[in-house]
Amino acid sequence: MARRKSKVKQEEEFYQGLAGLAAMGLALGGYYITKTLQGAMVGAAVGLAIVVAIMIVVGQKRAERLKRSGIADIDKMEGIQFEKYLGHLFRAQGYKAEVTRAVGDYGADLIIQKDGRKIVVQAKRYNKNVGIKAVQEAQASIAHYGASEAWVVSNSDYTAATYELAQSNRVKLINREVLIGMILAMNPDAAPTPKAVMAEVPVDEFSCPKCGSKLVLRNGPKGQFYGCSSFPKCRYVKSIKAV
């Protein structure tokens, strides 16, 4: 199933199409006026310059948008930091938000409430597209928390299968572009910046990136490894070599 393009992507494609038409029009205009191939080439060159200028402006606009959103800092966050930041973000939008990690999440990283609606939220700070497991976990947590719906929020995007499963299970997916839009629509003073949240919730190499608890040395069938001290509520593991 085809996904709807974001507003930003639609705007970029509109300007690209407009620039292409301008280049073609100037080339034809140059030939029409001079009746020569040279005139057409001059018109095309002017059109190309316009295309390049428009693309530079569009690129600068997008870069400034990304900078204002702080998405580059979000990309560096650990899981618990991303969850804390989303809590601030939803509170700035009038939701009552609770991060569930400290008590065991049961498929939900946050519980948000507003206007009588309770929503379970899965937070996925990924550097790749999110798979269907996130939708399955979010949907399963609805009954446990007595929620009315489930959302998955990511700084990345989702696989095609994930979009399809989310639609059939009525799970709302918030991807990178939508998240950026939410951040930019918020009053800048309504919530701390991503960088401030990272400073507020430090995660060192011996802290669990999922829940923030300490990692402890454990023994397993394949040897020693570091596991989260809040097990079985959090099942994060880290190999000895990775530390």
DACOR-V884247 format. One record per residue. N is the residue number from 1. D_CENTER is the distance of its C-alpha to the mean C-alpha in whole Angstrom. Layout:
BEGIN
n = [N & N]
d_center = [D_CENTER & D_CENTER]
END
This chain:
BEGIN
n = [1 & 2 & 3 & 4 & 5 & 6 & 7 & 8 & 9 & 10 & 11 & 12 & 13 & 14 & 15 & 16 & 17 & 18 & 19 & 20 & 21 & 22 & 23 & 24 & 25 & 26 & 27 & 28 & 29 & 30 & 31 & 32 & 33 & 34 & 35 & 36 & 37 & 38 & 39 & 40 & 41 & 42 & 43 & 44 & 45 & 46 & 47 & 48 & 49 & 50 & 51 & 52 & 53 & 54 & 55 & 56 & 57 & 58 & 59 & 60 & 61 & 62 & 63 & 64 & 65 & 66 & 67 & 68 & 69 & 70 & 71 & 72 & 73 & 74 & 75 & 76 & 77 & 78 & 79 & 80 & 81 & 82 & 83 & 84 & 85 & 86 & 87 & 88 & 89 & 90 & 91 & 92 & 93 & 94 & 95 & 96 & 97 & 98 & 99 & 100 & 101 & 102 & 103 & 104 & 105 & 106 & 107 & 108 & 109 & 110 & 111 & 112 & 113 & 114 & 115 & 116 & 117 & 118 & 119 & 120 & 121 & 122 & 123 & 124 & 125 & 126 & 127 & 128 & 129 & 130 & 131 & 132 & 133 & 134 & 135 & 136 & 137 & 138 & 139 & 140 & 141 & 142 & 143 & 144 & 145 & 146 & 147 & 148 & 149 & 150 & 151 & 152 & 153 & 154 & 155 & 156 & 157 & 158 & 159 & 160 & 161 & 162 & 163 & 164 & 165 & 166 & 167 & 168 & 169 & 170 & 171 & 172 & 173 & 174 & 175 & 176 & 177 & 178 & 179 & 180 & 181 & 182 & 183 & 184 & 185 & 186 & 187 & 188 & 189 & 190 & 191 & 192 & 193 & 194 & 195 & 196 & 197 & 198 & 199 & 200 & 201 & 202 & 203 & 204 & 205 & 206 & 207 & 208 & 209 & 210 & 211 & 212 & 213 & 214 & 215 & 216 & 217 & 218 & 219 & 220 & 221 & 222 & 223 & 224 & 225 & 226 & 227 & 228 & 229 & 230 & 231 & 232 & 233 & 234 & 235 & 236 & 237 & 238 & 239 & 240 & 241 & 242 & 243]
d_center = [21 & 19 & 16 & 16 & 15 & 13 & 15 & 14 & 15 & 18 & 19 & 19 & 21 & 23 & 24 & 25 & 27 & 29 & 29 & 31 & 33 & 34 & 35 & 37 & 39 & 40 & 41 & 43 & 44 & 46 & 48 & 49 & 50 & 52 & 52 & 52 & 49 & 49 & 48 & 45 & 44 & 44 & 42 & 39 & 39 & 38 & 36 & 34 & 34 & 32 & 30 & 29 & 29 & 27 & 24 & 24 & 24 & 21 & 19 & 20 & 19 & 15 & 16 & 17 & 14 & 11 & 14 & 15 & 11 & 11 & 8 & 10 & 12 & 9 & 9 & 12 & 12 & 14 & 13 & 15 & 14 & 10 & 12 & 15 & 12 & 11 & 15 & 16 & 13 & 15 & 18 & 18 & 17 & 20 & 19 & 21 & 19 & 20 & 18 & 20 & 20 & 23 & 25 & 24 & 21 & 22 & 19 & 17 & 15 & 16 & 19 & 18 & 21 & 22 & 25 & 26 & 23 & 22 & 18 & 17 & 14 & 12 & 10 & 8 & 7 & 8 & 9 & 10 & 10 & 10 & 14 & 16 & 17 & 14 & 15 & 19 & 18 & 17 & 19 & 22 & 21 & 22 & 26 & 26 & 25 & 26 & 23 & 23 & 20 & 17 & 13 & 10 & 7 & 4 & 2 & 4 & 6 & 10 & 13 & 16 & 18 & 15 & 14 & 18 & 19 & 16 & 18 & 22 & 21 & 19 & 16 & 13 & 10 & 7 & 5 & 3 & 6 & 7 & 5 & 7 & 10 & 10 & 11 & 13 & 15 & 16 & 19 & 18 & 21 & 20 & 17 & 18 & 15 & 13 & 16 & 18 & 16 & 17 & 20 & 21 & 20 & 21 & 21 & 23 & 24 & 26 & 24 & 22 & 18 & 17 & 20 & 21 & 25 & 27 & 27 & 31 & 33 & 34 & 36 & 35 & 37 & 35 & 36 & 35 & 31 & 29 & 28 & 26 & 29 & 27 & 28 & 28 & 26 & 23 & 24 & 22 & 25 & 25 & 28 & 30 & 30 & 26 & 27]
END
